[in-house]
């Protein structure tokens, strides 16, 4: 129902905002290392960074207002399929990697320090611990997105406690912008990867990977980056379609 949609939307918005801001910060550090010959990589980073703005903003709007997209028919099937893809291909592998990372963490007694407080502080400063924290937040964003899609598909009153005025129009515009930005991000990523693969064959000494093992790692790393953006773009489009449906309201507002 509406309360479930607002709660899960806020959960996704918070987790996604934190994770993607961390990603932007890491990409900013890489921009200084990009030379003029890697303009396509810089364009990809800029495009993906811009996409981080409208989709979380859309979720924040859905979370703090009474705007509910009307999802029915094949849109509901598409939303549930997206939830299954996000769960099986993103959340489950994330859980496995998170468990493996926790198992490799050093125990407190293995760290140097005179007191337990110093040992704990040193453990917290361990880069592996920070990585696990961000991986945990990323996992939370995937789980929250699944819950959001399930709540979005639940049948309920279409006109009860719903906002028909400016907030709905705002959400519709942000959803359209998020869909367009996501499509552009996917296009930029595919273009950059195609260019990297072409350069690998044209100039093996300057390619991104050499050999079947490195090639598989290249494809897996980039696919794991592209798949979440595809899911977010589909979700933004589903929300947009659910917001453009005509609503019957006594005052005639839409």
C-alpha positions as a printed Julia matrix, in Angstrom:
254×3 Matrix{Float64}:
   0.0     0.0     0.0
   0.95    3.66   -0.01
   2.75    3.51    3.35
   4.87    0.54    2.21
   5.79    2.34   -1.0
   6.87    5.47    0.89
   8.92    3.5     3.43
  10.72    1.33    0.88
  11.26    4.32   -1.45
  13.01    6.18    1.37
  15.13    3.11    2.15
  16.25    2.8    -1.48
  16.83    6.55   -1.77
  19.01    6.7     1.34
  21.1     3.62    0.54
  21.46    4.49   -3.14
  22.43    8.08   -2.37
  25.2     6.94   -0.02
  26.53    4.26   -2.35
  26.52    6.39   -5.48
  28.06    9.41   -3.74
  30.87    7.11   -2.63
  31.22    5.96   -6.24
  31.32    9.55   -7.5
  34.02   10.4    -4.96
  36.13    7.47   -6.13
  35.64    8.46   -9.78
  36.68   12.04   -9.08
  40.02   10.74   -7.85
  40.44    8.91  -11.16
  39.63   11.93  -13.32
  43.0    13.51  -12.48
  44.71   10.41  -13.88
  42.87   10.48  -17.21
  44.86   12.03  -20.04
  43.58   13.66  -23.21
  43.62   10.34  -25.11
  41.0     8.87  -22.75
  38.28   11.44  -23.35
  35.71    8.67  -23.87
  36.38    7.29  -20.39
  35.95   10.76  -18.92
  32.66   11.15  -20.82
  31.42    7.83  -19.47
  32.28    8.85  -15.9
  30.53   12.19  -16.32
  27.44   10.58  -17.83
  27.14    7.97  -15.11
  27.67   10.61  -12.45
  24.85   12.76  -13.85
  22.53    9.75  -13.83
  23.05    9.45  -10.08
  21.05   12.63   -9.49
  17.5    12.15  -10.92
  16.8     8.53   -9.86
  17.49    8.97   -6.12
  15.67   12.31   -6.31
  12.64   10.48   -7.76
  12.67    8.0    -4.88
  12.95   10.84   -2.33
   9.88   12.49   -3.88
   7.9     9.24   -3.74
   9.01    8.73   -0.16
   8.0    12.12    1.24
   4.78   12.69   -0.74
   1.57   10.73   -1.25
   2.3    10.15   -4.92
   1.63    6.55   -5.97
   2.19    5.29   -9.52
  -0.66    3.17  -10.85
   0.93   -0.14  -11.79
  -1.21   -2.8   -13.43
  -1.14   -5.41  -16.15
   2.13   -5.89  -17.96
   3.83   -3.11  -15.98
   3.32   -5.18  -12.83
   4.86   -8.21  -14.57
   7.82   -6.1   -15.7
   8.32   -4.75  -12.18
   8.29   -8.24  -10.65
  10.7    -9.48  -13.34
  13.05   -6.59  -12.55
  12.84   -7.48   -8.85
  13.77  -11.1    -9.63
  16.7   -10.03  -11.81
  17.94   -7.63   -9.14
  17.63  -10.31   -6.48
  19.16  -13.25   -8.34
  21.9   -11.47  -10.31
  22.81   -8.64   -7.92
  21.65   -9.23   -4.33
  22.55  -12.93   -4.05
  26.1   -12.52   -5.45
  26.52   -9.47   -3.21
  25.62  -11.57   -0.17
  28.13  -14.25   -1.19
  30.93  -11.73   -1.71
  30.06   -9.99    1.56
  30.27  -13.25    3.51
  33.6   -14.12    1.9
  34.97  -10.66    2.73
  33.88  -10.94    6.36
  35.58  -14.33    6.64
  38.88  -12.8     5.5
  38.79  -10.0     8.07
  41.52  -10.12   10.74
  40.45  -10.65   14.33
  40.98   -7.87   16.85
  43.63   -9.86   18.68
  45.66  -10.09   15.47
  45.99   -6.3    15.27
  48.64   -4.25   16.98
  47.68   -1.94   19.83
  48.21   -1.52   23.52
  44.54   -1.37   24.5
  41.28   -2.8    23.19
  40.18    0.7    22.12
  43.32    1.14   19.99
  42.9    -2.32   18.52
  39.24   -1.56   17.7
  40.16    1.77   16.1
  42.85    0.08   14.01
  40.34   -2.58   12.96
  37.84    0.07   11.88
  40.52    1.83    9.83
  41.29   -1.38    7.97
  40.47   -0.81    4.25
  38.72   -4.17    4.16
  36.31   -3.05    6.88
  35.44    0.11    4.97
  34.88   -1.94    1.82
  32.56   -4.3     3.69
  30.59   -1.37    5.08
  29.99    0.05    1.6
  29.18   -3.4     0.23
  26.64   -3.82    3.02
  24.98   -0.51    2.13
  24.93   -1.55   -1.53
  23.26   -4.83   -0.55
  20.7    -2.86    1.45
  19.9    -0.79   -1.65
  19.25   -3.96   -3.69
  17.04   -5.51   -1.01
  15.14   -2.25   -0.52
  14.61   -1.92   -4.28
  13.11   -5.41   -4.39
  10.77   -4.56   -1.51
   9.86   -1.29   -3.24
   8.93   -3.07   -6.47
   6.88   -5.64   -4.59
   5.05   -2.88   -2.7
   4.51   -1.03   -5.96
   2.81   -4.07   -7.47
   0.51   -4.75   -4.54
  -3.11   -4.02   -5.42
  -4.83   -1.36   -3.39
  -7.15    1.63   -3.62
  -5.99    3.8    -6.5
  -7.38    7.06   -5.2
  -7.12    6.85   -1.4
  -4.61    9.19    0.23
  -2.99   10.02   -3.09
  -1.63   13.36   -4.25
  -2.95   14.6    -7.6
  -1.35   18.02   -7.7
   2.15   19.49   -8.05
   4.01   16.62   -6.37
   2.68   14.15   -8.93
   3.68   16.42  -11.79
   7.13   16.84  -10.22
   7.56   13.08   -9.8
   6.48   12.51  -13.41
   9.05   14.97  -14.74
  11.84   13.53  -12.58
  10.89   10.0   -13.66
  11.13   11.03  -17.31
  14.52   12.65  -16.66
  15.76    9.58  -14.78
  14.68    7.3   -17.63
  16.44    9.44  -20.22
  19.59    9.8   -18.1
  19.7     6.06  -17.46
  19.36    5.28  -21.17
  22.18    7.72  -21.95
  24.34    6.16  -19.23
  23.82    2.69  -20.67
  24.61    3.96  -24.17
  27.8     5.69  -23.01
  28.95    2.59  -21.13
  28.35    0.27  -24.07
  30.12    2.71  -26.4
  33.13    2.92  -24.08
  33.35   -0.85  -23.68
  33.03   -1.39  -27.42
  35.8     1.14  -27.98
  37.99   -0.61  -25.38
  37.46   -3.98  -27.04
  38.22   -2.5   -30.46
  41.41   -0.9   -29.19
  42.46   -4.21  -27.66
  42.35   -5.88  -31.05
  43.69   -2.88  -32.97
  46.49   -2.1   -30.48
  47.11   -5.04  -28.16
  49.78   -3.11  -26.23
  47.19   -0.44  -25.24
  44.15   -2.65  -24.71
  42.19   -3.02  -21.53
  42.72   -6.77  -21.38
  44.77   -9.51  -23.02
  44.08  -13.23  -22.88
  40.83  -15.1   -22.14
  41.07  -14.77  -18.34
  41.58  -11.0   -18.42
  38.84  -10.7   -21.05
  36.36  -12.57  -18.86
  37.25  -10.37  -15.9
  36.79   -7.28  -18.06
  33.33   -8.41  -19.2
  32.23   -9.51  -15.73
  33.39   -6.29  -14.07
  31.64   -4.08  -16.59
  28.5    -6.21  -16.71
  28.19   -6.04  -12.92
  28.36   -2.25  -13.26
  25.88   -2.02  -16.17
  23.2    -4.36  -14.8
  22.2    -2.15  -11.81
  21.89    0.87  -14.12
  19.66   -1.17  -16.43
  17.46   -2.16  -13.49
  17.24    1.44  -12.24
  16.37    2.69  -15.72
  13.59    0.13  -16.05
  12.24    1.06  -12.61
  12.29    4.77  -13.5
  10.4     4.01  -16.72
   7.83    1.89  -14.87
   7.26    4.73  -12.4
   6.93    7.21  -15.27
   4.38    5.04  -17.03
   2.48    4.64  -13.77
   2.38    8.39  -13.27
   1.14    9.33  -16.74
  -2.0     7.21  -16.41
  -5.13    9.35  -16.16
  -6.6     9.7   -12.66
 -10.19   10.37  -11.74
 -10.39   12.95   -9.0
 -13.3    15.15   -7.92
 -11.45   18.4    -8.4
 -10.25   17.39  -11.83
  -6.58   17.58  -10.87
  -4.03   15.17  -12.28
